[in-house]
Amino acid sequence: MDEGRPELSMKMDDINNTSNNCSPNSHNSYPNSNNSSPNSEKSPPNSNNISPSHSPVNGDIKDTKRMHMDGQTGNYTVNNGSIMGDTRVWKLVLTGGPCGGKTTAQNRLATFFESLGWVVFRVPETATILLGGGVDFSKLTAQQADRFQENLLKTMFQIEDTYFDLAESCSRNCLVICDRGAMDCSAYLPRSGWERILEKQKVDEVDIRDNRYDQVIHLVTAARGAVEHYTRSNNKTRSEGLEEAVTNDIKVGEAWVGHPYYELIDNSTEFEAKMRRLTKAVTTKLSISGAEDWLRQDSRKLKFLVTGCLDLNLFPSYRDFQVHHDYLPCHVGGPQARIRRRGRGEKWMYTHTVRKNEGGEIVETRTNITRQIYDQLLSQADRNSNVPIVKTRRCFVYNTQYYQLDIYQEPHPGLMLLETYSAFKPEDLDLPPFLHTVKNVSGDPRYSMYNLSKVGSKELPTTTDL
């Protein structure tokens, strides 16, 4: 893999994302819990003239990846400490200037921790909610700005407390990810104005900075160190130019200095490495050990063919997701475009992915989309060349290694492929003994999802052919 190259592939992120990942009522015991959702469905925006071969920009996240890295797999063990009885609640703030990767970071962390059995809540950015109602902060008078920030702080506390209260009532470990926190407000006010607000609200700065949240991670804006990837097009409330973005990023960082667990993650690496550094920062504080292998830049995707019957009694705790893939029309030798819906029960997350070759390197650009855009793209699916892929994805951890077992329903019913990311050689992996793994098929084009979906594709090799 080329993860170590000094390339930053940050694209569309830092978008208003107001969905929370799991219902607090989804507390069925593992491994047979089927009700909690990876993502709540978002309200569809108006959208027309969608091109299937280009990532639809619709106010959601866009995430560019190199060499199939999807931020979902890894090698780790779980050390479930105790904060409240047998469960723990971790309140995390993601802060920083605009276009730093906060929305992508929320999705990465949510996927990672949900696979461990955690409930994940994502607190939406209060400023984006209020500014989205037609407020132009740059046009407010000093007095209006003070009053706006005061009301913003009160609203933020109420929204956060709603999620914090839900988290405390969860029967499973819970991660609460706050898109910015209380101290962010102080970065946009003169010190005197901020102190007036604190006095009027009868709150103490040290308390709301150091005690309200367990950890604060500052994701540095792309305007500092990755200027070519800075954009305002993915958030209608973002108006800062480069200079203002840098200034705000510095001010926000200074506002949080003093928090016992404040960490800054800059743009000294490419974007995937930035997300791995973020994940490591959180897992280290939570004593979730063993994530180092997943965070290593030389980790690569491995795929194994599995046959035989599955004995669920032998599996460790796991979580199943239903996954549907549909390929969109493309030119021969051109980019491959596909859409995916992934979820549990009636809750789905929708994704549009474009895969193309750039200078000999395979680049995948993934964009989270709404139900409406998904349906529009689905109507353009290429039924002449590709058939839909329907599979169950079973996620579990065995011997500190995170695995995904894809069980195909359509096409090739019964096909099972085991996937993981690791820096180890395939022969050095301690594969799950409860699975009959017959062959390493990493890099075998016959088992690529695109080829598996081809109309009239030949039957795959049987066990006797291997």
Beta strands, then each sheet from edge to edge (+ up, - down):
strand 1: 62-66
strand 2: 89-95
strand 3: 119-123
strand 4: 174-179
strand 5: 215-219
strand 6: 262-265
strand 7: 300-307
strand 8: 318-327
strand 9: 336-344
strand 10: 347-358
strand 11: 361-369
strand 12: 389-398
strand 13: 401-410
strand 14: 416-422
strand 15: 436-440
sheet 1: 1+ 11- 10+ 9- 8+ 12- 13+ 14- 7+ 15-
sheet 2: 3+ 4+ 2+ 5+ 6+
end
